[in-house]
Amino acid sequence: VLSAVSQQIQIIQQALKERQPSMEFMKRQVEVDHRAGIFVTLNPAGKGYGGRSKLPDNLKQLFRSVAMTVPDNDLIAE
């Protein structure tokens, strides 16, 4: 399933990159909104998140990695 999603995301990203006004997506002609963005989020690995699966490499290559942590409020308040 995620491999199929990767192919669909590549089509969308190509249309955005080439500034196409519309594109064919899943056998339909759709308008391209150039203000759109695609984000992938994953639950952290560990207790309570047993259903997490890894992203396939072809999907991983389409995105930049970003890590988020809980802010240190004491450090920020200094």
Backbone as a printed PyTorch tensor [residue, N CA C, xyz], in Angstrom:
tensor([[[  0.8280,  -1.1980,   0.0000],
         [  0.0000,   0.0000,   0.0000],
         [  0.8660,   1.2540,   0.0000]],

        [[  1.8910,   1.2970,   0.8620],
         [  2.7350,   2.4910,   0.9260],
         [  3.5310,   2.7030,  -0.3570]],

        [[  3.8370,   1.6280,  -1.0560],
         [  4.5390,   1.7560,  -2.3290],
         [  3.6490,   2.4380,  -3.3650]],

        [[  2.3650,   2.1130,  -3.3630],
         [  1.4150,   2.7550,  -4.2730],
         [  1.2600,   4.2330,  -3.9240]],

        [[  1.2550,   4.5340,  -2.6440],
         [  1.1700,   5.9240,  -2.1930],
         [  2.3860,   6.7030,  -2.6790]],

        [[  3.5440,   6.0790,  -2.6420],
         [  4.7720,   6.7210,  -3.1080],
         [  4.6520,   7.1450,  -4.5670]],

        [[  4.0940,   6.2930,  -5.3960],
         [  3.9250,   6.6230,  -6.8140],
         [  2.9620,   7.7970,  -6.9820]],

        [[  1.8970,   7.8200,  -6.1970],
         [  0.9320,   8.9160,  -6.2800],
         [  1.5490,  10.2300,  -5.8200]],

        [[  2.3490,  10.1850,  -4.7610],
         [  3.0100,  11.3910,  -4.2620],
         [  4.0030,  11.9180,  -5.2940]],

        [[  4.7030,  11.0130,  -5.9710],
         [  5.6370,  11.4460,  -7.0150],
         [  4.9140,  12.2030,  -8.1220]],

        [[  3.7270,  11.7530,  -8.4970],
         [  2.9400,  12.4390,  -9.5260],
         [  2.5730,  13.8460,  -9.0590]],

        [[  2.1400,  13.9630,  -7.8110],
         [  1.7550,  15.2740,  -7.2630],
         [  2.9660,  16.1850,  -7.1790]],

        [[  4.0770,  15.6720,  -6.6560],
         [  5.2820,  16.4960,  -6.5210],
         [  5.8010,  16.9660,  -7.8730]],

        [[  5.7240,  16.1230,  -8.8770],
         [  6.1750,  16.5090, -10.2150],
         [  5.3000,  17.6390, -10.7630]],

        [[  3.9870,  17.5300, -10.5770],
         [  3.0820,  18.5750, -11.0470],
         [  3.3630,  19.8920, -10.3250]],

        [[  3.6320,  19.8330,  -9.0270],
         [  3.9530,  21.0470,  -8.2670],
         [  5.2780,  21.6490,  -8.7400]],

        [[  6.2720,  20.8030,  -8.9220],
         [  7.6050,  21.2560,  -9.3430],
         [  7.5690,  21.9210, -10.7160]],

        [[  6.7770,  21.3460, -11.6220],
         [  6.6900,  21.8670, -12.9870],
         [  5.6340,  22.9640, -13.1270]],

        [[  5.0200,  23.3440, -12.0100],
         [  3.9990,  24.4210, -11.9900],
         [  2.8630,  24.1480, -12.9710]],

        [[  2.4670,  22.8970, -13.0890],
         [  1.3770,  22.5230, -13.9840],
         [  0.0530,  23.0480, -13.4200]],

        [[ -0.8300,  23.5800, -14.2490],
         [ -2.1190,  24.0620, -13.7560],
         [ -3.0660,  22.9190, -13.3860]],

        [[ -2.8960,  21.7650, -14.0380],
         [ -3.7130,  20.5920, -13.7220],
         [ -2.9010,  19.3410, -14.0230]],

        [[ -3.4000,  18.2070, -13.5260],
         [ -2.7010,  16.9380, -13.7370],
         [ -3.7080,  15.8040, -13.7360]],

        [[ -3.2970,  14.6700, -14.2950],
         [ -4.1420,  13.4850, -14.2450],
         [ -3.7680,  12.6980, -12.9950]],

        [[ -4.7580,  12.4480, -12.1530],
         [ -4.5230,  11.7400, -10.9050],
         [ -5.6360,  10.7220, -10.7080]],

        [[ -5.2710,   9.4550, -10.6650],
         [ -6.2270,   8.3550, -10.4940],
         [ -7.3400,   8.4290, -11.5350]],

        [[ -6.9250,   8.6160, -12.7870],
         [ -7.8150,   8.6420, -13.9590],
         [ -8.7760,   9.8310, -13.9610]],

        [[ -8.4240,  10.8860, -13.2380],
         [ -9.2390,  12.1080, -13.2330],
         [ -8.3270,  13.3050, -13.4430]],

        [[ -8.8180,  14.2940, -14.1360],
         [ -8.0760,  15.5360, -14.3270],
         [ -8.4080,  16.4500, -13.1420]],

        [[ -7.3890,  16.8660, -12.4060],
         [ -7.6000,  17.7050, -11.2280],
         [ -6.7310,  18.9490, -11.3110]],

        [[ -7.2070,  20.0380, -10.7240],
         [ -6.4290,  21.2680, -10.6550],
         [ -5.3500,  21.1190,  -9.5990]],

        [[ -4.2190,  21.7720,  -9.8260],
         [ -3.1040,  21.7230,  -8.8830],
         [ -3.0960,  23.0110,  -8.0730]],

        [[ -3.1290,  22.8680,  -6.7510],
         [ -3.0170,  24.0150,  -5.8430],
         [ -1.5550,  24.1170,  -5.4270]],

        [[ -0.8660,  25.1320,  -5.9120],
         [  0.5720,  25.2630,  -5.6680],
         [  0.9000,  25.7020,  -4.2500]],

        [[ -0.1150,  25.9510,  -3.4490],
         [  0.1050,  26.2750,  -2.0370],
         [  0.0180,  25.0250,  -1.1710]],

        [[ -0.2090,  23.8790,  -1.7830],
         [ -0.3950,  22.6280,  -1.0460],
         [  0.9330,  22.0660,  -0.5610]],

        [[  0.8630,  21.2490,   0.4590],
         [  2.0350,  20.5560,   0.9730],
         [  1.6500,  19.1380,   1.3640]],

        [[  2.6110,  18.2530,   1.3750],
         [  2.3700,  16.8620,   1.7580],
         [  3.2800,  16.5610,   2.9390]],

        [[  2.6900,  16.0350,   3.9970],
         [  3.4380,  15.7230,   5.2100],
         [  3.1610,  14.2870,   5.6190]],

        [[  4.1730,  13.6160,   6.1400],
         [  4.0380,  12.2530,   6.6450],
         [  4.4250,  12.2780,   8.1120]],

        [[  3.5510,  11.7510,   8.9720],
         [  3.8740,  11.6660,  10.3980],
         [  3.8310,  10.2140,  10.8310]],

        [[  4.6910,   9.8710,  11.7720],
         [  4.7350,   8.5180,  12.3200],
         [  4.7030,   8.5890,  13.8330]],

        [[  4.0460,   7.6160,  14.4480],
         [  4.0980,   7.5140,  15.8950],
         [  5.4900,   7.0590,  16.2960]],

        [[  5.9370,   7.4890,  17.4770],
         [  7.2750,   7.0640,  17.9120],
         [  7.3150,   5.5650,  18.1750]],

        [[  8.4740,   4.9810,  17.9850],
         [  8.6480,   3.5610,  18.2920],
         [  8.7110,   3.4050,  19.8020]],

        [[  8.2450,   2.3050,  20.2880],
         [  8.3160,   2.0560,  21.7280],
         [  7.0250,   1.4850,  22.2550]],

        [[  6.8970,   1.4970,  23.5540],
         [  5.7190,   0.9110,  24.2070],
         [  4.4470,   1.6160,  23.7500]],

        [[  3.4180,   0.8250,  23.5140],
         [  2.1240,   1.3940,  23.1580],
         [  1.9420,   1.7010,  21.6820]],

        [[  2.9870,   1.5560,  20.8920],
         [  2.8940,   1.8490,  19.4670],
         [  3.3160,   0.6310,  18.6480]],

        [[  2.7520,  -0.5160,  18.9660],
         [  3.1540,  -1.7610,  18.3260],
         [  2.8410,  -1.8380,  16.8440]],

        [[  1.8790,  -1.0490,  16.3540],
         [  1.4710,  -1.1470,  14.9640],
         [  2.2730,  -0.3110,  13.9940]],

        [[  3.3230,   0.3250,  14.4510],
         [  4.1030,   1.1910,  13.5710],
         [  4.8600,   0.3760,  12.5340]],

        [[  4.8080,   0.8200,  11.2960],
         [  5.5880,   0.1710,  10.2460],
         [  6.5610,   1.1850,   9.6620]],

        [[  7.6710,   0.6760,   9.1440],
         [  8.6730,   1.5540,   8.5560],
         [  8.2280,   2.0070,   7.1740]],

        [[  8.6630,   3.2130,   6.8060],
         [  8.3840,   3.7090,   5.4580],
         [  9.3000,   3.0030,   4.4660]],

        [[  8.7900,   2.6420,   3.3060],
         [  9.6750,   2.0900,   2.2700],
         [ 10.6660,   3.1600,   1.8030]],

        [[ 11.8200,   2.7230,   1.3580],
         [ 12.8730,   3.6690,   0.9500],
         [ 12.4120,   4.6150,  -0.1490]],

        [[ 11.6070,   4.1310,  -1.1130],
         [ 11.1880,   5.0010,  -2.2090],
         [ 10.2580,   6.1120,  -1.7030]],

        [[  9.5290,   5.8790,  -0.6330],
         [  8.6870,   6.9160,  -0.0440],
         [  9.5150,   7.8440,   0.8420]],

        [[ 10.4600,   7.2720,   1.5700],
         [ 11.3280,   8.0460,   2.4550],
         [ 12.1440,   9.0890,   1.6780]],

        [[ 12.5410,   8.7490,   0.4640],
         [ 13.3780,   9.6300,  -0.3560],
         [ 12.6290,  10.8730,  -0.8380]],

        [[ 11.3080,  10.8580,  -0.7710],
         [ 10.5160,  11.9850,  -1.2670],
         [ 10.3560,  13.1090,  -0.2340]],

        [[ 10.8060,  12.8560,   0.9950],
         [ 10.5760,  13.8150,   2.0740],
         [ 11.8510,  14.1060,   2.8420]],

        [[ 11.8560,  15.2410,   3.5330],
         [ 12.9420,  15.5940,   4.4440],
         [ 12.5840,  15.1010,   5.8330]],

        [[ 13.5630,  14.6180,   6.5510],
         [ 13.3310,  14.1750,   7.9270],
         [ 13.3130,  15.3700,   8.8660]],

        [[ 12.4120,  15.3290,   9.8210],
         [ 12.3180,  16.3640,  10.8460],
         [ 12.0730,  15.6530,  12.1660]],

        [[ 12.7750,  16.0480,  13.2010],
         [ 12.5610,  15.4670,  14.5280],
         [ 11.9650,  16.5270,  15.4370]],

        [[ 11.0290,  16.1200,  16.2570],
         [ 10.3950,  17.0500,  17.1870],
         [ 10.5960,  16.5250,  18.6020]],

        [[ 10.8140,  17.4420,  19.5310],
         [ 10.9580,  17.0750,  20.9300],
         [ 10.1230,  18.0170,  21.7850]],

        [[  9.9600,  17.6520,  23.0340],
         [  9.2560,  18.5160,  23.9730],
         [ 10.1730,  19.6890,  24.2970]],

        [[  9.6840,  20.9280,  24.2330],
         [ 10.5520,  22.0840,  24.5060],
         [ 10.9560,  22.1430,  25.9830]],

        [[ 12.1430,  22.6530,  26.2320],
         [ 12.6370,  22.8710,  27.5960],
         [ 12.2250,  24.2770,  28.0230]],

        [[ 11.0970,  24.3900,  28.7100],
         [ 10.5400,  25.6940,  29.0760],
         [ 11.4710,  26.5110,  29.9560]],

        [[ 12.2210,  25.8460,  30.8510],
         [ 13.1660,  26.5780,  31.7200],
         [ 14.2680,  27.2240,  30.8790]],

        [[ 14.7800,  26.5090,  29.9070],
         [ 15.8100,  27.0740,  29.0430],
         [ 15.2690,  28.2250,  28.2050]],

        [[ 14.0540,  28.0870,  27.7190],
         [ 13.4450,  29.1230,  26.9000],
         [ 13.1970,  30.3810,  27.7250]],

        [[ 12.8260,  30.2150,  28.9830],
         [ 12.4990,  31.3540,  29.8530],
         [ 13.7230,  32.1320,  30.3250]],

        [[ 14.9240,  31.5810,  30.1540],
         [ 16.1340,  32.2980,  30.6130],
         [ 16.3440,  33.5940,  29.8920]]])
